[in-house]
Amino acid sequence: MRRLFLYLVLIACLAALPYVAPALGQPALPSLVARVMIYAIAAASLNLALGYGGMVSFGHAAFFGIGNYVVGILYFHHSEGTLLFGFIPGTDQLLITIPAAILVSGLLALVIGALALRTGGVQFIMITLAFAQMLFSFFVSLKTYGGDDGIIVRNANTLFGIGLRDKTAVYFVILAVAVLYFLWLNRVIGSSFGTMLAGIRQNEKRMMSLGIEPFRYKLFAFVLSGMGAGLAGALMAVFMRFVSPDTLAWTKSGELMIMIILGGVGTFVGPMFGAAAFTILQTYLASWTEHWQLVLGILLLIVVLGTKGGIHGVFAHFRKRAA
């Protein structure tokens, strides 16, 4: 009950932020928090595969970037008045672009997972990375969709006839989607499927001896994970009104992994903490020095070597001491 109360207070604070931030002299704060929520969804989706399923995917940027590009490509054909593949009309309707991004990301995750999960360890990591890099090179070469320059979404997506060009409107859309996503994720983790997945991560051979086929559960988790990353990528395209091939680069996969490590691998709130810490540090450190990656790297080493379970582990430690 206490945890539920804290979550409700957090949601209430986030809902009040667009109105409170200007009064505090921080008008850019809601935009920063919106990016934090988007990356929290992306990191939590990777954590489902990595933290709960034991699948170290270094190519999750593929799903994040595909979700990003689905929104951009549909908008491109909508603005040009052309058909995608000769029969799919473009659109700027959020209730179409977001589900389309989730569906395409899920199908891509199904293909990659069906191939990569037949291996394990380093081979699995390299296969996921290879697919992400192939997609990165593919979209860079597509001059129709901007190539290196990406796609500028000049007119924002619309929801129930309301244009999302206004940052406050899109902020509340992102907040609503983030709340619904984490509610859904909590149900998944707490379900029998989540229990099976945790058992497979801890001892796959023992689960096989019980008659459970790990491949099916791991593939399903990988697909769900890819769909979550695609959702985050689509939200980023809607929020930034820009689609870039950088969202497919291996560095984006590394950033998502850093967020999980910072927050706490295999914990529900860890990706939220990690996304907030990474995004805030990146924003403010970059404004202080061009060598912000060095400072961030040192902080990451301190977290990894000096804590057990990242930021979530630190909070859990102090909570136990207080109790």
N, C-alpha and C positions, 0 to 999 in steps of 0.2 A: 504493500500500500504506500509505503514511504517513497519507494522508487517511482511509482506511478505519479505521485504528487510532484516529485522533482521534475519528471518529464513534462507534466502539464504546465509547471511554472516556466520551464525552458521554452516551451512552445508559445506561451503567453508573452514572454520577453521578446522572442523573435518576431512575433506578430506586431508588437508595439515599436520595434526598432525603427522602421521607416519614418515614424512620426517623432520619435525621441531623438534620433541621431542629429537632425538639423539643429535642434535646440541645444545640443551639446557641442555644436561646432564641428561635427563629424559627418558632413553630408555624404561622403564616399563610403561610410561604414556599411550601409545596407548592400552595396554592390560587392564589397569584400565578403560579407557573410553569405551572400547568394552563391558566390564561387565556392566558399567553404562547404555549403550544403550539397552542391553538385559533386564536388570531389569526395565528400563523405559517402555519397551513394556509390560512386565508382570504386572507392577503396573498400567499402563494405561488400560490394559484389565480388571483388578479387579475394577478400577475406573468406567468403563462402567457399571458394575453391581451395585457397591456400591454407587458411587457418582451421577450417572445419573439415575439409576434404583431403588435406595433405598434398594437394596438387600445386607445385611451384610453377605457376605460369608466368613467363617473362614476355608474354606477347599479348597482354590484356589490352594494350593500346589499340589492337586491331578492332576490338569490339567498340571501344570508346570512339575511335575514329570513324568507324562505319556508321554508328548512330549519328555522329556529327555530319557526315556526308549525305546520309539519307535525307535529312532536313534540308541541307543545302541544294542537293540535286532536285528534289521535288519543287523547291522554290524557284530554281533556275528554269525549269520547264514551265512552271506556272507563269513566270514573268515573260518568258519568250513565246509562250503560246504554242509550244511544241509537245510532242508525246515522247515519253521515255520508252525506249525499245519499240517505238512505233505504235504502242497501244495503251500505255499507262499515262494518264494525264497528270500534270503537275498540280500542286496545291500548296496553300499557305495556311491550311486549317490545322490547328494544333492537335485536335482530336483525331486527325488522320496521320500527321507526320510523326507524332510520338509513338503510336502503336506500330506504324510501319518501321520505324527505327528499331523498336524492340524485336519485332518479328524477324527482320533481316539479320540483326545481330545474333539472335537465337539460332537461325539456320546456319550462319557462319560458324558459330560455336559448336553446333552439331557436327559439321564436317571436320573442323579442326580437332575436336575432341575425339571423334571416332577414329582418327588416325593417330593422334598423339598418345592417347591413353593405352594403346597397344604396347607402348614402351614405358619407361619409368626413369626416375632420377635425372641425370644430366641430359639424356636423350629427349625426355619430355620437355625440359626447359628449352633446349635448342630448337625443337620442332615448333613450339609455340612462338619463339622469337623469330624463326625463319618465316613463318606465315605472316607475322606482323610486318616484317621488313619487305616482304614481297608486295603486300598491299600498299605499303608506303611508297615504294617505287612505282607501282601501278598508277596510283592517283597523282603522283608528281608528273607522270608522263601524259596524263589526260589534259591536254591543252584546252579542250572544250570546257572543262570545269575549272579553268584557271591555272592548272599545273602547280608550280611552286607558290603562286600568289593566292591560291584558294578561291573561294566564292564569297562575295559580299552579298549578304541578305539585306538589301536596301529597305524593303518593307517587311516589318515584323510579322510573325505569325499572328493569327487571330483566334480568339476563343469566344464562342457564342456571340460573334459579331464585335467583340471588343479587341482592338488592336493592342498588341503587347509591346509596342514601342516604348510605352511609359515604363520606367524602371521599377516603379512601385507595384504596378500591376504584375509584371513578370516576376518580381520578388515573391509575391504571394502565391503565384502559380508554383514556383520552385519549392516554397515552404510546404504547400499542400501535397505536392508530389513526394517530397522527402518524408513527410510524416506518414503517408500511406505506404511508401516503400519500406520504411523501417518497421511499421506494424506488420506488414506481410513477411518481412525477413524474420521477425521475432517468432511468428507462427511456424515458419519453415524450420528454424533451428530447434524449436521446442517440440516439433512433431516426431513421429516414429521414424520418418525419413532422416531427420537431423540426427537422431540417436544412431541409426544405422551408419550414417556417414561418419560420425565420430568413432564408432567402433571400427570401421574400415581403416580410418586414419591411424588408430592406435595399434591394431594388429590385424592386417588384412588376411593373413593365412588362417587365423583362428575363425574369422568370419566365414571364410570359404569352407572350413570344416563343419560349420553349422548349416551349410547348404545355401548360403547367400552369395549371389554373384556380384562381386565388387564393381565390375566394369559398368554394369547398368546403372548403379547408384552414382558412381563417379561421373559418368557421362551426363546424367540428368543434372547433377550439381554443376557441372561445367557449363551446360547450356543455360541454366538459371543464372549463373554467374555472368556469362556473356550478355544475356538479356539486360541485366542490371547495369552493366557497363555501357551498353548501347543506349539505355535510357538516360544515363548521365551525359553521354556525348550529345544526344539530341537536345537536352536541356541547355547545354553549353552553347550550341549553335543558336538556339532561340534567344538566349540571354545576350550573347556577344554580337549576334547578327553578323557572324563571320565564320566561315568554315575553312580550316587550314589543314594541309597534310601533316603538319607538326603533331596533330592529335594522334597520328598513326605511328609516330617515331618511337624507337625503343626507349628513348629517354622518358617518354610519358609512362611507359610500363614501369620504369625504374622509380619514377616519382610516386606512383600508386603503391609500390612495394615499400618505399620509404615511409609513406604515411601509415601503413599497417604496422611496420616495425616501431615507429615512434609511438603510436597509440597503444599497441598491444596485439600481437597475433593471436587469433582464435578467441577474441572477446567481442561481445556485441557492441559496446560503446567505444572500443579501441580505435576503429577507423574514423569515428567522429572526432576524437581527440587528435588523432594523427593528422587528419585533413585540416583541422583548424590550426594546429601548430605549424605544419609545413606551409600552408598558404599565407598565414600571418607573417611567419619568419621570412619567407621568400619576398613578400611585398615590402616589408620594412627594411630588411637587410639590403635588398637591391637598391633602395633609395639612399642607403648610407655608403655602400661600397660596391664596386664592380666585381669584387672577389667574394661575393656573398656565398658562393658554393663552398668555399673553404671553411667559412664560419659554420655553415649548415652541416658540413661533413664532420667537423669537430664536435658539434652538439649531438649529432647522430651517434658518434662513437661513445660519448658520455652516456647517452641513454642506453645503448646496447650493452656496454661493459659495466655501467654503474647501477642499473636497475634490473629488476626481474619482471618482465611483462610490460615494459614501456611506461607511458604516462598512466595507463590504467593500473598497472602494477604499483606505481608510486601511490596513487590515490587509495588503492586497496590496502597497502601497507599502513598508511596513516589512519585509515578507518579502523583497522584491527587494533592499532595501538590506542586509539581513542576509546575503543570499546573495552 
